[in-house]
Amino acid sequence: MMKYLFTGIGMASMACFVACNQGHTDSQTSSPDALSVNVDSTVNPANDFFDYANGGWIKRNPIPPEYSAWGIGNLVQEELYKRLRTINEHAVEKPTDDISKKIAAFWKSGMDSAAINAAGIKPLEADLKAIDAVTNTQELVALAAAQNVISGAMCSPYIGQDAKNSEVMALQFYQGGLGLPDRDYYFNTDARTTKIREAYPAHIARMLQFTGMDSSAAKAAASNIFKLETLLAKSSRKLEALRDPEANYHKMPVTELNKIAGNIDWSNFIRQQGITAHADTIIVGQPEFYTALSNAIKSQPLETWKNYLKWQLIASSAQGLSDEIATADFEFYGKLMKGQEKQKPRWKRVLETEEGAMGEALGQLFVKEFFNATAKKRYETLVEDIRAALKVRIENLTWMSDSTKQKALYKLSKITKKVGYPDKWKDFSAMEIKEQSYAANIAAARKWWHHYQLNKLGKPVDRNEWDMTPQTYNAYYNPSNNEIVLPAGIFTVPGKRDEELDDALVYGYAGASTIGHEITHGFDDEGRQFDAAGNLKSWWTKDDEAKFNQRAAVMIKQFDGYVVVDSLHINGKATLGENIADLGGILLGWDAFQKTEQFKKGAPIAGYTPAQRYFMGYSLGWLSHTKKEDLARRVLVDVHSPAKFRVNGPFSDVDAFYQTYNVKEGNGMWRPDSLRVRIW
């Protein structure tokens, strides 16, 4: 899912609606209701439900200067920050075991700003000297392969499940190597993107000066680096093209990659990464990118490539270095690109780095305090309620053949649920986090993770592993494992204990926007191409596939029509999977909620009926607002629609929403029945 981030009453009716709500006298919880407190009653829910359900909160809560967006995810994260800081500080005061000792050591090194500032660029000196020592392209490629572990220079190799044989871990090569977030930054001509692109070489030059270059040499080097990256960007696929798993799967022997990208010795490149076995065959996502990379190795001067490696090294390390270097990095990637006015305080940045380094170790302590067995059971049961709802929907589809239905039902039955936290924790005992510099601890974590991934080659897939930590405010569907993973953090409602939350809120907030969303990912435009065992394998009839694509095309057109900021539209193809999952989650959550006692009794809470609270609960999951700079960035790099359209877009396709809010033609949320998306 990746939580980043109109129906019908006329205005006269709206006045009555608000007045009726104000007249309710039913009992409420002792603390303010989590839904009604956010409402902007001046907005007609039939015209703009997002602004209605969340607008009151947005008006009262401006975006803090250190953020580019502010909303429910941030509110949850603020609670998580405080909890995790307490865990770290307790570990420093009284470390009791190996995990708490590592946590204490990482925290202390990260918070020692005096030592970090005194070190400056020194943590990178050995790597910079190694780059300076390169005398030919063979040495260059060997060093790039070794430094790729840290910087991601040139390309993106990784270890992952073979999409067509989910029992096997395979070495895979993806496009990469760019300093801007997406290839379109190098070519789009809108004013915002152009401004960023024009500022980019100057930022590269500024960062290169920290490595010891004088200003004129850094400026010349930056210009050449930008030209080099533009060459790579030309042969990089667009965001929407990366969503086709079949088109991004090219299994081949390493010798074949040497044929299409022969200026690089790929066998040696792989060995330099520490891989000595089980890598005779690789999966290449975008072969044309590797051909372009190979050509650039030959066509671009050696000195340009060396400076490119320096740039990639300092860019990937900046936030672990001195305040001066970290601030320079922030001013481009944070201030210019996202609209943040200032950096987060050091303690929050350290926590974020620690999360990436050893978040599951923190998670072991986190769940003991903040996610009890009762909460875990509630959400495990909710998963089964949602699964049952999709089963009924599949059985009742009129456009799908019986043979495909049976395979869809089988896949649904085989979806594994992981709720809260892992049954088995990762062993971090070999991670060399200790009393040393912050940069050394970060490097030790990166080294551990690299070897952890390499050790998966040639071994059975561990289907019990989690790719998110328990304290994460996010969730995901993994098509290769046919599983949904729901960390404890995703169920948090700020300021509320789980037992305070009514079912209407929970079925909308957790059941629809999270659980139903993730289950639907197994049947979206990408996930539907994987079978019950997690293999990229067609299980659809050609006719059913054509009918699915026809229905999906309606959604592509719907979201293509939404303008986000300035003249930038949502990319309907790139966001299709997330939009399908949003709509599916809403429908499944609604079906499941109708079976609850709260829905059947119909008693209002805080002036809102159970049906109204369900849709408000879903909207709570996307409570946020974002600066224009970051909205523009997300349009280019994010496969999720902006928060407002994750509410208003799918709600406009849901008949129950029209009924609940009496949406009529002429209202902003209204869409003709013929244009409403009907898939699952």
N, C-alpha and C positions, 0 to 999 in steps of 0.2 A: 504494500500500500504506500508506504512512505508518506507519512503525515507531514507535509511541509506546512501546504494548503492549496413563472411568476403567477396565482389561481383565482377565485373570484367573488370579491365583494366590491360593489361600487362605493364611492366615498360616503354617501349617505348611510349605506349599510354599515360602513366601517365605523362611523360614529356610534351606532348602536352596539356594534361588536365590542368596542372599547368600553362603553358605558356598562354593558352587561358584565364584562370582566371585572370592572371596578366594583360592581355590586356584590360579588361573591363573598361569602363570609366563612367558607370552609376552613378547617384547621390547616396550619402549615407547620413545618419543622421549626425548631427554636432559632436556627440560623436562617438567613435569607434563602429563599428558594433559588436553586442553581440555574433555573431557566428564566423565570419571570424577571429577575433582576437585570437581565441583559436586553430586554425588549425596548424597542423604540416605538411607542404607541402612535406616533405621528405618521408612521409608514403603513400603508395598506399591505397586508401580507399577500394579497392577490396580485400586487404589482411588483414587489421586490421582497421576497421572503427573507433573503439573507439580511438585508438592511433592517427589516422588521424584527427578526429574531435576535440579531446581534448588534444592531445599531446603537442601542442605548449604552452598551458597554464600550463600543468603539468611540463614541463621543466623549466618554469620561476618561478614556485611557489612551493618551497620545503615545506614539512610538518613542521609546526612550532613545537618547542620542547614540548609544552604543549598539543599537539594533537596526536592521533594515526592515524588520517586520515585527509585529507584536500581537500575541493572541493566546489561544488555549494552550498550544504547545509550549510557549514561553512561560505561561503561568505554572504549568506542570513542571517544567524544567527548573523554575525558580525553587519549587519545593524540593525537587531532586537535588539541586545544587546544595541546598542547606543540609539535607540528609547526608549527602556524600561528603560534604566538608566536615560534618561531625564525625563520620566514620574515620576520615583521615586524621583529624586532630586527636581522636581517641587512640588511634594506632600510634601516633607520635608519643603520646603521654605514656601509653602502656602497651607496647607490642607483646602479644602473647604467643604467636606462632609465626611460621614462615611467611604466610600470606600477609599478616598485619605488619611484619617487619619490612616486606617489600613495599607495601602501601606507604608506610612511614618514610622510607628512604626516598621514594619517588616524590612524595609531597614536599619533603624538606628541600630536596634539590631544586624542584620547580619554583618554590617560594623564595629561594635565596637569590634575590634580584641583584644584590651587590656582586656576588661571584659570577653570575651570568653576564652582567654588564662589563665586569673586568676582563672576562675572557674574550668578548667581542667576536671576531671571526676565527679565533684560534681553533675551535672544534673542527673546522673544515680545512685547516692548513695542510694536513697530510694528503687529503683528496685533491686539493688544488695543485699541490706540487706534483702529484701523479699525472694530472692533466697536462701541466706544463712540460712534463718529461716525454710526452707522446711525440714520436717523430714520423709516423706513417699511419696509413689508414687501418692496417691490421692491428696495430697497437691501440688505435683509437676505438675500434669496434670492441676489442677485448676489454678495454677499460669501461666503455659505455655499458657493456653487459654486466660487469661487476657493480658499477654504480647505479644501474637500473633498479637494483633492490632498494636504494634510498630515494632516488630522484624520479624514476619513471621515464628517464630520457629515452628518446628514439621511438619506443614502442611499448606495448603493454602485454608481456607474457604473464600467464597465471596458471595455477593448477585448479581444475574444476571437473565436474562430472561430464563425461561424454554425453552430449545431448541425445545420441542415438543408441547408447548403451549405458544406462544410468547406473550400472553396477561397477563401472570402471572410472577411475580418476585419470584424466588426460592432461597433457601439457597443451596449452592453447595460446595462440598469439592474436592479439586484437590491435586495432589501430590506436594511436596515442601520440605522445611526444610533443603535444602542443602546450604553449604557455597560457593561451586564452581558453576559456571553458569549452568552446565548441567551434567547429570549423566555420560556421556562419559568421562568427565575429571577424573573420578575415575578409569577408566579401559583401556582407549586407551594407546597404547604403543609407539606411535611416539615420537620423541625426544622432540618436543616442549611441548606436553601435559605432558610427563613424568617429564620434568623440573619443570613445574608449580605444578604438584602434589607433587613432592618431596619437594618443597619449602613451600607448604601450611601449614604443621604442625608447622613449625618455625614461620610463620606469625601469626597463631592462638596463639601460646605461647607469642609472642611479644605483641599482643593486650591484652591478659589476664593479663599481668603484669601491665597494666594501671589500672586494677581493684583492685590491691593490692597484687596479688600473687607474691611470689619470683620466680626466674628464673627456679629452678629445679621443683617446683610444677607446674608451667605453662607449662613446657616442657612435663611432664607426663600427665597433663590434655589434652594438645593438641593432643598427640598421641592417647588417648582414644576417644577424640571427632572425630578425623579423622576415626577411626575404626567404630564408631557409624554412621557417615554420609555415610560411604561406605556400611554399612548394608542397609540403606535406599535407597541408589543409586541402589543397586542390584535389588530392586523391583520397581524402577522408570522406566517408559516407555521411549523409545527412541524418539527423536524429530519427526521422520517421523510417528511414531505410534500415536502421539498426534494429528495428522491432520485428523484422522477419527472420525467425530462427533458421529456416531452411536456407535462405539466401546468405546467411552469415555463418554457414557451416561448410567448411572445405577441409576434409580429412585427407592428409597426404603424408608420404614419407618425407623426412627432412631433406633428402636428396631432391625432391620435387621443389621444395622452397628454394633450394640453391639454384635451380634452373630459372625460376621466375624472379629471383632477387639475388643474383650471383655475385654481387660485389661485397657480400657479407658471408663469411663462413659460419653458417648457422649451427653446425655441429659444435664448433668452438664457442660460439655465443652461448649455447645451452650449457656447455661445460663450465664456462665462466660464472654461470649462475649457481653452480654447485650441483648440477644435475648430471649424474654419471650413469644412470640406468633408466630403463622404461621410457625412453624418449626418442626412439627411432621413428615413431609416427607422431605427428602433431596435427592439431586442428587450427586452421587459419581462418579468422573471421572475414577479413577483407584483403584478399590477395593483391588487389591493385595498389593498396597502400604500401605493401612491402616491396612491390616493384618500384614505386616512386621513391621509397626510402633508399633502396639499393642504388638507384640512379643518382640520388642526391649525394650519396657517399662518394661517388666518383666525380660528379660535376661541381660540387661546392668545395672551396678551399679548405685545407686541413685546419687552418687557423680559425676559420668560421666555426667548424665543428668543435674545436677545443673550447672556444668561447661559449658556444651553445651548451656544452657540458657544464661549464662553470655557472652559467645562468640557471640551468635546471637544478643544479646542486644547491645553490643558495636560495632559490625560490622554494624548493621543497623543505628547506631546513630553517627558514627565516623565523618562524614563530617559536623556535626553541633557542634562538640566539639572543643577542643583546636587545635592549629596548629600542635602541636606535635602528637596528636592522628590522626588527619586528614592526616598528612603526612605519618604516618606509614600505614594507610589504602591505600593511593594512591600508595605507593611504591610496593605493591603487585598487587592490582587490576588495577592500571593505568600503572605503569612502566613495571612490569614483564609481565602482562597478555596482555596489549594493546600496549606496546612499547612507551608510552608517556615518554618524558624526564623530564618534570616538570609539576607542577600543573598549572591550570588556575589561574589568579589573583582572589583575594577574591570577587571582585565586580561581576564577571561573575558567580562564584559559588553561590553567594547569589541570583542572578537573577534566576538561574536554580532551586534553592530550592523554591524560591518565586513562580515560575511558577507552581510547583507541589502543593504548598500550596493554592494559590489563583489566579491562572493564569487567570481565567475568569474575575475576578475583574480588573486586568490589561487590559484585552481585551476590556472592555467597554471604557476605555480611548484611547486605541490603535486605534480602528477602526474609532473613530471620526477624527483622524489625518491622517490615512494612507490607508484607503480603501473606496473610494467614490462610489456613486450610479452608476456612469457610468461603473466603473470596475466591480461591482457586476452584472450589467445587461449583460456585455459582456460574462462573464463566465456562467451565467445562460442560455444564448442562446447557448453557446458552448455545454453545457450538452445535450440540446435537439437535436443539430446536431449529436452528438455522439449516442444518443439513436436511432435516425432515421436510422443511419448507421447500427447499430446492428439489427434493425428490418428487414432491407432488407437482411442482411446476414442470419438471421435465416430462413426467407422465402425461400431463395435460397439454403439451405443446401440439399445435395443429400443423405446424410447418415442417416438423422433423419426422423422418421415417422410423418405424419400429426398430429396425436393426441398429440404427445409430443411437436411438434412445436407450436401448439395452446396454450399449457400451458406455454411454454417458452415465447411466445409473451405476454401472459397475465402477467406473472411475470415481464417482462421488462417494461410493461406499468405502473406497480404499484411501480416501484422503486422511492423512494422519494429523491429529491435532496435538500441538505442544502449547501448553498454557502456563504462564507465570515464570517458570524457571526450569533449567535442565534437571533431569534425574541424575545425570553424571556430570561433574564439573571438569573443566580442563585442568591439567596439572601444570602449574607455572613454576615448579621448583627449579627448573633449569634456566629460567629467565634471570639474567645476571643484573637484577635491580639491587643496588646497594648504596653505601655511603660513597658517592662519587658525583661528578658534575651532572647537571640536568641533561646536557647534550649527550653525555655518555650513557645515561639511563635511557634516553629516547633511542639511541643507537642500539643499545642492548635489546630493547623491546622489538625493534625492527628486525634485528638479526634472529631473534627467537621466532618471530612470526614467519620469517622467510623459511627457516628450517622446518618449522611446523608444517607449512604447506608442502614443502618438498618431500617430506616424509610420507605424504599421502600417496605419492606415485607408487604404483605396483601393489597397493594394499586395498582391501575391500572398502567400499564406501561406508563411512560411519553415518548411518541414518539417524543416529541419536544426537548428533552435533547441532548446536545452535549457532547461527551467524549474527545474532543480536544478543545484547546483555539484558538481564532481567529488568534493569532500571531504565531501559530505553523507551521513550515515547514514540513507538513505531511498531510495525508488524510487517510480515511478508508472507507471500506464497512462493514456494520453491517448486517449479514444475518438474525438476529432475527427481525430487523426492516425493512429489505429489503430497505436499504437506503445507499446513498453515502454522505459522509460529507467532505466538501472541505473548510478548513479554509483559510482566506485571505492570510496568510503567504505563502501558497504553490504556489501562483501565482507570487511571487516576482522574478524578474530578477535583480540581483545586479547592482546598478548604473543606472537603467533605470526606467522611468515612464511608466506606462502601455500603454499610448497612443503612445509611441515610438516604440512599438513592432509590427512587421508585422505579418500577419495571418500565414504565413508558420512557423515562429518560435513558435507562440502561439499554433497552432494546433499540433505541435510536442511536445513542452515543457509541455503544460497544457492539451491539448486535448488527446494526446496519453499516455504520461507517468503518467498522474494523472487521468483525468476524464474517459478516455476509460479503463484504467487499473482498476479503482475501479468498474466500471459497469461490466467489465468482471469477476470480483471476484464473482458476483452473479451466474456465470455459470462455475466456475472452478471446480476442483475435489471435493472441500469441499462445496463451496457455492451452487453448483447445487443441493445439497441434501435438500435444504430448499425451501419451496414453496413460493408463492407470498405473503402470510401473515406472512412469517418468521418462519414457523414451520418446524422442521426436519421431513420430510414426503416425501416418494418417489412419484414422479410425472412422472417418466420415465417408458417406457416399458422396459422389460428385454433386448430386442434386442438392443434398442437404448443405454441403459446403457453399454452393452458389446461393442458396436461400439465406444462409447466415451472412454472407458477404453483402447481399442486397440490404439486409436489415442494418448491418453495421454501417453501410454507406449513408443511411439516414442520419446516424449519429455523427459521422464525420462532417456532413453538411451542416448540421445544427451547430456544432462547436466551431467550425470554420467561420461562422457568422458572428461570433462574439468578439467585440473589440475590447482589449484589455487596457491599453494605455496608448495615447497618441493614435497612430494609425496601425498599431500592431494587433493582429488577430491571433486567437488561439490556433495552434496547428492541430486540426482535427485528426489527421492521420497519426501524428506522433503521440497524441494524448488518448487515442482510441481505447487502448486497454484499460487505462485508469477510469475513463468515463463509463465504459461498460461495467466495470467493477463497482463504481459508485451507484449506478442505476440498479444493478443486480442486488447490491447490499440493501438498498432502501426497500426494494420489493420483498426480499426475503425476511428482513427484520419486521416489516409490516405484517406479513403472513404469520410469522411466529408470534408476534405481539398480540394478535387477535385471539389467540388461544389462552391468554393469561386472564387471571381473575380480575386484575385491574381494568383491563379493557372491557370485560363483560359487565362489570359493575357500573362503569362509566362515571364514577364520582370525580368531580374536579379537584385539582390541587392548585392552590394559589390562583384560582380563577380560570384555569385552563383544563379542558377535557383531556382524558387519556389520549385520544387521537391527536389533538393539538400538541400535547407534550411529546408525543413520539417524534413528530416532525421537528419540533423545537430541539429535542434531544440530539437528533442527527445534526442539526445546524450547529449545536454546541461544539461538535467535533471539528468544525471549521471556523470557529470564532477567531477572527484575526483581521488585521489590515496591514498593508505592505507599501513601502515607499515606491514611487514610480520607477526609480532606477532599478530596484530589484525585481519589480514586475516585468520590466523590459528584459532583464537578464533571464528570468525564468521562462519567458516565452521562447527563448532560443535554446535553453539547455534542459528544461524540465519536461518529463513526460506526463506530469500532473497538471491539470488546469488550475488556475488561481482559485483561492478558497471560495470566493463569491460564486463562481461558476460551477463549483462542485456541489453547491446547494441549489441555486436557481436552475441550472441546466437540467440535471436529472429530475428534480421535482416537477418540471414542466412536462415530463413524460409519464408521470404517475397519476393514474385515475383517482386513487384514494386521496391524493393531495387536493385534487380539484373538488372532490366531494366535501372534504373536511373544511376547506376554506372558501367554498362556494365560488370557485373561479369561473368567470364568464368571459366570453369573447369581448375584447377591448381591454382586458386587464393585461398588465405587463407579463404575467407568468403564463398566459394562455397560449397554447399552440393548437392548431387544428388537429383533430384526431388522426388525419392522414399523415401528419408530420411527426407524430409521437413515436419514439423508438420502441419497438416491440421485439425483444430478443429472447430473454429467459423468463 
